Amino acid sequence: SVRNSVAAGYVAGVSGILIGHPLDSIKVLIQMKGSSLVRGSGGAGSVAQKRSLLSLYSGVQGPLLTVGVVQAINFAVYDSIRRQLHSRRHPDNNDDNGYLHDFAL
């Protein structure tokens, strides 16, 4: 259903931000400090150790609010269009299970 697609999209968006944001923060710190930081201190792992875990999530509020909503809309639109295409291709079959074989390349 569309409700499931919205929920799945929101969870996917939030999960991606929660996993990727600290890694992006480490990348930005390395870029700002220059390559000498990486060579002299043992790499990205030492950058993460010098900062608190919470500091790596600095600025995550905006992306958490927006990316989750955008992904929820993306999933819902995709699911709605997929269901419409399936119903047009198989008008006598309301069962939407096994739809992937219709769209395989």
Secondary structure by P-SEA (a helix, b strand, c coil): caaaaaaaaaaaaaaaaaacaaaaaaaaaaaaaccccccccccaaaaaaacccccccccaaaaaacaaaaaaaaaaaaaaaaaaaaaaacccccccccccccccc
